[in-house]
Each structure stands twice: as structure tokens, then as C-alpha cells.
Amino acid sequence: MANIRTAPWYQGVLLGGFCLVASVALAYGTKFTAPAIARAAKADLTASLNQVIPAAMRTNDMTADTVTLDTASGPLTVYRARAGKTVSAVAYRVVDKGYGGDIVSVMGVDRSGEILGVRVVQHSETPGLGDKVDARKTGWVHVFDKRSLSNTPKAQWAVKKDGGRFDQFTGATITPRAIVGATARAIEFFRAHRERLLTPLTATTQPRAAGVSE
């Protein structure tokens, strides 16, 4: 046994064995935890969508009724709410750079292009300053409710410090400026792609109803 341990190949075989065991353990762990992770991710997504599109406007499972459009920053998944077969509203992610990094929001828009709601779902902004964009901290984000390009001209989509209509925070202008700008671009995106986003159902695009599985 001592001779084997001193053989040139022994350490390589031993290391390979450890790597094999670790790989097998990781594979099995992934196999058994992946479904739970997927369910948790879907639950988080559903909760976010429910905050920006009222229940009265949807009879379908929005997570199963999507359309993907190419944008300058990559593919964007748009979730559609339907009342019967009619698309009543859509929701999608909105991303921009804040003071501490990316700020990720979810925005809901009705057929007319009016914002139903905006919620920040991920950020790294300074506690007590930039984190006021979080609806759990303050009501600032509700300033976008019922806004559209019709009742708020493009030139007014800026914080007041920049000559716009939206309040900034004392000591933290970068964060609200980023969200206002991103939301303005997101509502322009809806206007540019409205026809595609509101495409009616066809026999081959029938989404599953909420709570129904195949």
C-alpha cells in the first residue's frame, strides 16, 4: 500500500476520484432541487405580475402567455393578460443603471398605453436614500400610475431637477432619474410594438387558463 501511495500516478487517480464523486453529487443535487427552484422562480414572477396588473383584467396564466421581442439589449419577454381572448394588458421588465448597479422593475400597461403599475423588484441602491423607489419603503413609485405618452408628453418624463414632472429624492437624484428614464423608454417601446403585443388569439396560440396544467 505504501508503494502505491508513492507511485507517480497515485495522486492523479486520487484527485480524479474526488472530482468524480463531487460531480455525481452535484448532478444529483441539481436534479432534485431544480423543480423546487423553478417553482419558486415562477411564484416570484407571478407575484410581481399580480402587483402591476389587476386581477380583474386577467383570466389567464400570464406566465404561460408570452411573446418575445428583440431589443437593442437582447430578447425581451412580454407577459400578456387576457380577458377572454382579448389582450387587456401586458407586463415586462424594465432595467437601467442606478447609483449602486442595475435597477430592475416590472411595468404593467393597458391596451391604451396607460401604465397600470411599476414595481422595483431588484436594486442595490443606498439604504435610506435610493431605496425609496421600493414600494415597501415609500409610495414614490406610484407616481407612474395612469401615466401615458398621451397625458405626459415625452419632454416631461424627467425628474423636476432636470425640468421634468417627477420628484427626485433629497440627496439621491440618480436613482429616480434612472427609473423615470427607463419607464419612459419602456412606454415608448409599448407604443412602437403595440400591434404585435396585442395580437389576438389564433388556433395555434391558445394559452393555458390560470390553474390549468397539461
NORMOVEN-V20954 format. One record per residue. NEAR is the number of other ideal C-beta (glycine too) atoms within 12 Angstrom. Layout:
near->NEAR
near->NEAR
This chain:
near->7
near->7
near->8
near->12
near->12
near->10
near->13
near->10
near->12
near->16
near->14
near->12
near->15
near->15
near->13
near->14
near->14
near->14
near->14
near->14
near->14
near->14
near->14
near->14
near->14
near->15
near->14
near->13
near->14
near->15
near->13
near->12
near->14
near->15
near->12
near->14
near->15
near->14
near->14
near->14
near->15
near->19
near->15
near->20
near->27
near->27
near->18
near->31
near->40
near->28
near->28
near->41
near->40
near->19
near->20
near->13
near->29
near->34
near->25
near->33
near->25
near->39
near->30
near->27
near->33
near->29
near->26
near->16
near->23
near->14
near->20
near->10
near->17
near->11
near->14
near->27
near->24
near->37
near->36
near->41
near->41
near->32
near->20
near->16
near->20
near->19
near->36
near->31
near->40
near->44
near->44
near->41
near->35
near->43
near->30
near->31
near->21
near->34
near->26
near->20
near->18
near->23
near->36
near->29
near->39
near->41
near->46
near->43
near->43
near->34
near->26
near->21
near->29
near->26
near->40
near->36
near->35
near->42
near->39
near->41
near->28
near->23
near->37
near->19
near->33
near->21
near->16
near->15
near->24
near->33
near->28
near->30
near->47
near->31
near->26
near->15
near->22
near->21
near->17
near->28
near->37
near->22
near->28
near->39
near->26
near->20
near->35
near->29
near->26
near->15
near->18
near->26
near->17
near->21
near->12
near->20
near->32
near->26
near->28
near->18
near->19
near->21
near->15
near->25
near->24
near->32
near->27
near->28
near->32
near->14
near->16
near->30
near->27
near->28
near->43
near->44
near->32
near->36
near->48
near->43
near->29
near->35
near->47
near->35
near->27
near->40
near->38
near->24
near->30
near->38
near->24
near->16
near->24
near->24
near->14
near->20
near->32
near->26
near->23
near->19
near->19
near->9
near->7
near->7
near->18
near->17
near->29
near->18
near->18
near->20
near->11
near->13
near->8
near->8
